């Protein structure tokens, strides 16, 4: 070998592969206690976690009505949709279902989507026009963020959670900066939820409407309200917060989902006929996905028939009784001065937040003793807002609740004793 040209040294390290990058990302989440995992808990455990607020998923009345819809279909009736709504996936049954749901909610029309996520993405990605403004609550769902990211809106601005004064300030600053907002040539979309999934609080929608109407006299303010966690639980026969307030005519779009209190799947966008037709033409999450098959449509119909007939009203009342019972029991907990623990709860809401610096430990302790609760960690919620989320259901019992509270108190006692011993 010519000494003037030594052989290059072989590299002892290789560049990171894609799998290395994925593994590193997961490891970083692990160090932050933020790594997500799929789990299956024993069926004997008591459910204080799911969004099955009315316990319809285990209701004999719901099951009987649902099976009746399935069994009454002709033998040759296809259970699969066979394609997207615009191709082969539409049906008379689907269109009648949309009319039934729209009538129940006092809306001009309704449009069925495969999920609440698809509905929010479809609405927010397609309806805001170039140059429009979106104002959104800081705790709005991830699906709304995804829709806004894909939208053609000129800008989007966040306002403080459930704060009419913050909405007013942000909107006023946009009016001062953009004559189009003031004179009505730019549309302004206000995006909120009626009940928020993590804190369980109810948005002050009437106060939002008042602020927008005062600042936008040209009528270019359009409300988009996600009623996912209110459907079936709040309002007349479970129709939602907007109908409880009687302001459905002031809402541009309402989104009601069926995978929570209604024990089904999918979502409806309630809107005007022009908006519905526009979504059919431009909402990609509707156009390019296989439509829900007949079994899903029948399950939605069964749920809404129960709502419409008033059969779920006793479940609503029972749920409220249990909410008050849990609230009283939690108020009686003894956390002690050396333990960070507080209960965050909005009156009448089935969602409770137990704030603690050790949410995984508390949730794990409860699960070990047969009570299913979940620790909620960043990035699902902001840093510093960690909590254990507790959801009540009409099918829970006072004994279930008392057992859960005893476990929480036991964990608090043990944690306090451990901290005192380490001082």
C-alpha positions as CSV (number, residue, x, y, z in Angstrom):
1,X,0.0,0.0,0.0
2,X,1.4,3.4,-0.9
3,X,2.2,5.2,2.4
4,X,1.2,8.5,0.9
5,X,-2.4,7.4,0.7
6,X,-3.3,5.6,4.0
7,X,-6.5,3.7,4.1
8,X,-9.4,5.6,5.6
9,X,-10.3,4.4,9.1
10,X,-13.6,2.6,9.2
11,X,-16.2,4.4,11.2
12,X,-17.1,2.9,14.5
13,X,-20.3,4.7,14.8
14,X,-23.3,4.7,12.4
15,X,-25.8,7.5,11.9
16,X,-29.0,7.2,13.9
17,X,-31.7,5.3,12.2
18,X,-35.4,6.1,12.2
19,X,-36.0,3.5,14.9
20,X,-33.3,5.1,17.0
21,X,-35.0,8.5,16.7
22,X,-38.4,7.0,17.6
23,X,-36.9,5.2,20.6
24,X,-35.2,8.4,21.8
25,X,-38.4,10.3,21.5
26,X,-40.2,7.7,23.6
27,X,-37.4,7.7,26.1
28,X,-37.7,11.5,26.5
29,X,-41.4,11.1,27.2
30,X,-40.6,8.4,29.7
31,X,-38.3,10.7,31.7
32,X,-41.0,13.3,31.8
33,X,-43.6,10.7,33.0
34,X,-45.6,11.6,29.9
35,X,-45.3,8.3,27.9
36,X,-48.7,7.0,26.9
37,X,-49.6,3.2,26.9
38,X,-52.6,1.2,26.1
39,X,-54.0,-0.6,29.1
40,X,-56.8,-3.1,29.7
41,X,-58.2,-3.2,33.3
42,X,-60.2,-5.9,34.8
43,X,-63.9,-5.9,34.0
44,X,-64.6,-6.3,37.8
45,X,-63.1,-2.8,38.4
46,X,-65.4,0.1,39.2
47,X,-65.5,2.6,36.3
48,X,-64.7,6.2,37.3
49,X,-62.8,6.9,34.1
50,X,-64.9,6.5,31.0
51,X,-67.1,9.1,29.4
52,X,-70.1,6.8,29.5
53,X,-71.9,9.3,31.7
54,X,-75.4,7.9,31.5
55,X,-74.1,4.3,31.6
56,X,-76.0,3.6,28.4
57,X,-73.4,1.2,27.2
58,X,-74.6,-1.3,29.8
59,X,-78.3,-0.2,29.7
60,X,-80.8,-3.0,28.9
61,X,-83.2,-0.4,27.5
62,X,-80.5,0.9,25.1
63,X,-79.4,-2.6,24.1
64,X,-83.0,-3.8,23.4
65,X,-83.8,-0.8,21.3
66,X,-80.5,-1.0,19.4
67,X,-81.0,-4.8,18.7
68,X,-84.5,-4.1,17.5
69,X,-83.2,-1.7,14.9
70,X,-80.7,-4.3,13.7
71,X,-83.2,-7.1,13.7
72,X,-85.8,-5.2,11.8
73,X,-83.6,-4.5,8.9
74,X,-84.3,-6.6,5.8
75,X,-82.2,-9.7,5.5
76,X,-80.5,-8.2,2.4
77,X,-79.8,-4.8,3.9
78,X,-76.1,-4.1,3.9
79,X,-74.5,-3.6,7.3
80,X,-71.3,-2.1,5.7
81,X,-71.6,1.4,4.0
82,X,-69.5,0.4,1.1
83,X,-67.8,3.8,0.6
84,X,-67.8,7.5,1.3
85,X,-71.0,9.4,1.6
86,X,-70.5,11.0,-1.8
87,X,-70.0,7.7,-3.5
88,X,-71.8,4.6,-2.3
89,X,-71.9,5.2,1.5
90,X,-75.0,7.3,1.7
91,X,-78.5,5.9,2.5
92,X,-82.0,7.0,3.2
93,X,-81.5,5.8,6.8
94,X,-78.5,8.1,7.3
95,X,-80.4,11.1,5.9
96,X,-83.4,10.4,8.1
97,X,-81.1,10.1,11.1
98,X,-79.7,13.5,10.3
99,X,-83.1,15.0,10.2
100,X,-84.2,13.3,13.4
101,X,-81.1,14.6,15.3
102,X,-81.4,18.1,13.8
103,X,-85.1,18.3,14.9
104,X,-84.2,17.1,18.4
105,X,-81.6,19.9,18.7
106,X,-83.7,22.6,17.1
107,X,-81.3,23.0,14.2
108,X,-82.0,23.6,10.5
109,X,-79.9,20.7,9.4
110,X,-77.3,18.2,10.5
111,X,-74.4,16.4,8.9
112,X,-73.0,13.1,10.1
113,X,-69.2,12.7,10.6
114,X,-67.4,9.5,11.7
115,X,-66.1,11.1,14.9
116,X,-66.0,14.4,16.8
117,X,-62.3,14.7,15.8
118,X,-63.3,14.4,12.1
119,X,-66.1,16.9,12.6
120,X,-63.9,19.6,14.2
121,X,-61.1,19.1,11.7
122,X,-63.6,19.2,8.8
123,X,-65.4,22.3,10.0
124,X,-62.3,24.4,11.0
125,X,-60.1,23.4,8.1
126,X,-62.7,24.3,5.4
127,X,-65.1,27.0,6.6
128,X,-62.8,29.9,7.6
129,X,-62.0,31.8,4.4
130,X,-58.7,33.4,3.5
131,X,-58.0,36.4,5.7
132,X,-60.6,35.4,8.4
133,X,-59.9,35.5,12.1
134,X,-60.3,32.6,14.5
135,X,-60.5,33.3,18.3
136,X,-60.3,30.2,20.4
137,X,-60.3,29.2,24.1
138,X,-56.9,28.2,25.3
139,X,-58.2,24.8,26.5
140,X,-60.0,23.8,23.2
141,X,-59.6,20.2,22.1
142,X,-56.7,18.9,20.1
143,X,-59.1,18.2,17.1
144,X,-59.9,22.0,16.9
145,X,-56.2,22.8,16.9
146,X,-55.7,20.4,14.1
147,X,-58.5,21.9,12.1
148,X,-57.2,25.4,12.7
149,X,-53.7,24.4,11.6
150,X,-55.1,23.2,8.3
151,X,-57.4,26.2,7.8
152,X,-56.9,29.1,5.4
153,X,-57.8,31.7,8.1
154,X,-55.5,34.8,8.1
155,X,-54.8,34.5,11.8
156,X,-55.9,32.8,14.9
157,X,-55.7,34.2,18.4
158,X,-56.1,32.5,21.8
159,X,-58.0,34.0,24.7
160,X,-57.9,32.9,28.4
161,X,-59.9,29.9,29.3
162,X,-63.6,30.7,29.8
163,X,-62.9,34.4,30.2
164,X,-65.3,36.9,28.5
165,X,-63.0,39.8,29.5
166,X,-60.1,38.1,27.8
167,X,-62.2,37.4,24.7
168,X,-63.3,41.0,24.7
169,X,-59.7,42.3,25.0
170,X,-58.3,40.0,22.2
171,X,-61.2,40.8,19.9
172,X,-60.9,44.6,20.6
173,X,-57.1,44.5,19.7
174,X,-57.9,42.7,16.4
175,X,-60.6,45.3,15.6
176,X,-58.1,48.1,16.2
177,X,-55.5,46.4,14.0
178,X,-57.7,45.3,11.1
179,X,-60.4,47.4,9.6
180,X,-61.9,44.4,7.9
181,X,-62.8,42.9,11.3
182,X,-64.5,46.1,12.3
183,X,-66.4,46.8,9.1
184,X,-67.6,43.1,8.8
185,X,-65.6,42.2,5.6
186,X,-63.6,39.6,7.6
187,X,-65.4,36.8,9.4
188,X,-64.5,36.1,13.0
189,X,-65.0,32.6,14.4
190,X,-65.2,32.0,18.1
191,X,-64.4,28.4,19.0
192,X,-65.3,27.0,22.4
193,X,-66.5,23.9,24.1
194,X,-69.6,23.9,26.2
195,X,-68.2,21.5,28.9
196,X,-64.4,21.0,29.0
197,X,-63.2,17.4,29.1
198,X,-60.4,17.8,31.7
199,X,-61.7,20.4,34.1
200,X,-65.4,19.7,33.6
201,X,-66.3,23.4,33.7
202,X,-69.1,25.0,31.7
203,X,-68.3,27.8,29.4
204,X,-70.0,31.2,29.9
205,X,-71.4,31.1,26.4
206,X,-74.0,33.8,27.0
207,X,-71.3,36.3,28.2
208,X,-69.3,35.4,25.1
209,X,-72.2,36.2,22.8
210,X,-72.8,39.5,24.6
211,X,-69.2,40.6,24.1
212,X,-69.1,39.6,20.5
213,X,-72.4,41.3,19.6
214,X,-71.3,44.5,21.3
215,X,-67.9,44.6,19.5
216,X,-69.1,43.2,16.1
217,X,-72.3,45.1,15.3
218,X,-72.0,44.1,11.6
219,X,-72.8,40.5,12.6
220,X,-69.6,38.9,11.4
221,X,-69.0,36.9,14.5
222,X,-69.7,33.2,14.2
223,X,-69.8,30.7,17.1
224,X,-68.6,27.2,16.8
225,X,-69.4,25.2,20.0
226,X,-68.3,21.6,20.7
227,X,-70.9,20.0,22.9
228,X,-69.2,16.6,23.2
229,X,-69.2,16.3,26.9
230,X,-72.6,17.9,27.4
231,X,-74.6,15.7,25.0
232,X,-77.0,13.5,26.9
233,X,-75.9,15.0,30.2
234,X,-76.9,18.6,30.3
235,X,-80.0,20.5,29.1
236,X,-83.6,19.5,28.3
237,X,-83.5,15.7,27.7
238,X,-79.8,15.9,27.4
239,X,-79.8,18.3,24.4
240,X,-76.8,20.2,25.6
241,X,-75.7,23.5,27.2
242,X,-76.7,25.7,24.2
243,X,-80.3,24.5,24.3
244,X,-80.4,24.8,28.1
245,X,-79.5,28.5,27.6
246,X,-82.0,28.8,24.7
247,X,-79.4,30.4,22.4
248,X,-79.2,27.8,19.6
249,X,-80.3,30.3,17.0
250,X,-77.2,32.4,17.9
251,X,-74.8,29.5,17.2
252,X,-73.3,29.1,13.7
253,X,-72.2,25.5,14.3
254,X,-72.8,23.0,17.1
255,X,-70.9,19.7,17.2
256,X,-72.6,16.8,19.2
257,X,-70.7,13.6,19.5
258,X,-72.0,10.1,20.3
259,X,-69.0,8.2,21.7
260,X,-69.5,9.5,25.3
261,X,-72.8,9.6,27.0
262,X,-74.7,8.1,24.1
263,X,-72.7,4.8,24.0
264,X,-72.2,5.0,20.2
265,X,-69.8,6.4,17.7
266,X,-69.7,9.4,15.3
267,X,-70.8,13.1,15.5
268,X,-73.2,15.5,14.0
269,X,-72.5,19.0,12.9
270,X,-75.6,21.1,13.4
271,X,-75.8,24.1,11.0
272,X,-77.7,25.9,8.3
273,X,-78.5,24.3,5.0
274,X,-75.9,26.3,3.1
275,X,-73.2,25.4,5.6
276,X,-74.1,21.7,5.3
277,X,-73.8,21.8,1.5
278,X,-70.5,23.6,1.8
279,X,-69.1,21.0,4.1
280,X,-70.2,18.2,1.8
281,X,-68.2,19.9,-0.9
282,X,-65.1,21.0,1.0
283,X,-64.7,19.0,4.3
284,X,-62.0,16.5,3.5
285,X,-62.5,14.5,6.6
286,X,-66.0,13.8,5.3
287,X,-65.3,13.5,1.6
288,X,-62.4,11.1,1.7
289,X,-63.4,8.6,4.4
290,X,-65.7,5.5,4.4
291,X,-69.0,6.4,5.9
292,X,-70.4,4.8,9.0
293,X,-72.2,1.5,8.4
294,X,-75.7,0.6,9.4
295,X,-74.9,-0.8,12.8
296,X,-73.4,2.5,13.9
297,X,-76.3,4.5,12.5
298,X,-78.7,2.2,14.3
299,X,-76.9,2.7,17.6
300,X,-77.1,6.5,17.2
301,X,-80.8,6.3,16.4
302,X,-81.4,4.1,19.4
303,X,-79.7,6.6,21.7
304,X,-81.6,9.6,20.3
305,X,-84.9,7.8,20.5
306,X,-84.2,7.3,24.2
307,X,-83.3,11.0,24.6
308,X,-86.3,12.2,22.6
309,X,-88.8,10.0,24.6
310,X,-87.4,11.3,27.9
311,X,-86.3,7.8,28.9
312,X,-82.8,9.1,29.8
313,X,-84.1,11.9,32.1
314,X,-84.1,9.6,35.2
315,X,-80.5,8.8,34.4
316,X,-79.7,12.5,34.2
317,X,-81.3,13.0,37.6
318,X,-79.5,10.0,39.1
319,X,-76.2,11.3,37.8
320,X,-76.8,14.7,39.5
321,X,-77.5,13.0,42.8
322,X,-74.3,11.0,42.6
323,X,-72.4,14.2,41.7
324,X,-73.6,15.9,44.8
325,X,-72.7,12.8,46.9
326,X,-69.2,12.6,45.6
327,X,-68.7,16.4,46.1
328,X,-69.7,16.1,49.8
329,X,-67.4,13.1,50.3
330,X,-64.5,14.8,48.7
331,X,-65.0,17.9,50.8
332,X,-64.6,15.7,53.9
333,X,-61.2,14.4,52.9
334,X,-58.2,15.2,55.2
335,X,-55.2,15.9,53.1
336,X,-53.0,17.5,55.8
337,X,-50.6,20.5,55.6
338,X,-47.7,18.4,54.3
339,X,-49.6,17.1,51.3
340,X,-50.5,18.9,48.1
341,X,-54.0,17.9,47.2
342,X,-57.1,19.8,46.1
343,X,-60.4,19.1,44.4
344,X,-61.4,21.1,41.3
345,X,-65.0,20.7,40.4
346,X,-67.7,22.7,38.6
347,X,-71.2,22.4,40.0
348,X,-73.4,19.8,38.2
349,X,-70.5,18.5,36.1
350,X,-69.8,14.7,36.1
351,X,-66.0,15.4,35.8
352,X,-63.9,16.0,38.9
353,X,-60.2,16.9,38.9
354,X,-58.0,15.8,41.9
355,X,-55.0,18.0,41.7
356,X,-51.8,16.5,43.2
357,X,-48.1,16.5,42.5
358,X,-48.2,12.7,42.3
359,X,-51.2,11.8,40.0
360,X,-49.7,8.6,38.7
361,X,-49.2,7.3,42.2
362,X,-52.7,8.1,43.3
363,X,-54.3,6.7,40.2
364,X,-52.2,3.5,40.4
365,X,-53.2,3.1,44.1
366,X,-56.9,3.4,43.3
367,X,-56.6,1.0,40.3
368,X,-54.8,-1.6,42.5
369,X,-57.9,-1.5,44.7
370,X,-60.4,-1.9,41.9
371,X,-61.3,1.7,41.1
372,X,-60.5,2.9,37.6
373,X,-59.3,6.5,37.6
374,X,-56.7,8.0,35.3
375,X,-53.8,10.3,35.8
376,X,-53.8,13.1,33.2
377,X,-50.4,14.4,32.3
378,X,-48.7,16.8,29.9
379,X,-48.9,17.1,26.9
380,X,-52.6,16.4,27.2
381,X,-52.7,19.3,29.7
382,X,-50.3,22.1,30.4
383,X,-47.3,21.6,32.7
384,X,-48.3,22.2,36.3
385,X,-51.9,21.1,35.7
386,X,-51.4,17.4,36.4
387,X,-54.3,15.7,38.0
388,X,-56.4,12.5,38.5
389,X,-59.5,12.7,36.5
390,X,-62.7,11.2,38.0
391,X,-65.8,10.7,35.9
392,X,-69.2,9.8,37.4
393,X,-71.8,7.7,35.7
394,X,-75.5,7.1,36.3
395,X,-74.6,3.4,36.9
396,X,-72.3,4.1,39.8
397,X,-73.6,3.6,43.3
398,X,-73.0,5.6,46.5
399,X,-71.2,2.5,47.8
400,X,-68.8,2.7,44.8
401,X,-68.2,6.4,45.5
402,X,-67.6,5.8,49.2
403,X,-65.1,3.1,48.4
404,X,-63.2,5.3,46.0
405,X,-63.1,8.2,48.6
406,X,-61.8,5.7,51.2
407,X,-59.0,4.7,48.9
408,X,-58.1,8.3,48.2
409,X,-58.0,9.1,52.0
410,X,-55.9,6.0,52.6
411,X,-53.4,7.1,50.0
412,X,-53.3,10.6,51.4
413,X,-52.7,9.2,54.9
414,X,-49.8,7.0,53.7
415,X,-48.3,9.8,51.6
416,X,-48.5,12.2,54.5
417,X,-46.9,9.7,56.9
418,X,-44.1,9.0,54.4
419,X,-43.3,12.7,54.0
420,X,-43.3,13.4,57.7
421,X,-41.0,10.5,58.3
422,X,-38.5,11.9,55.7
423,X,-38.4,15.3,57.2
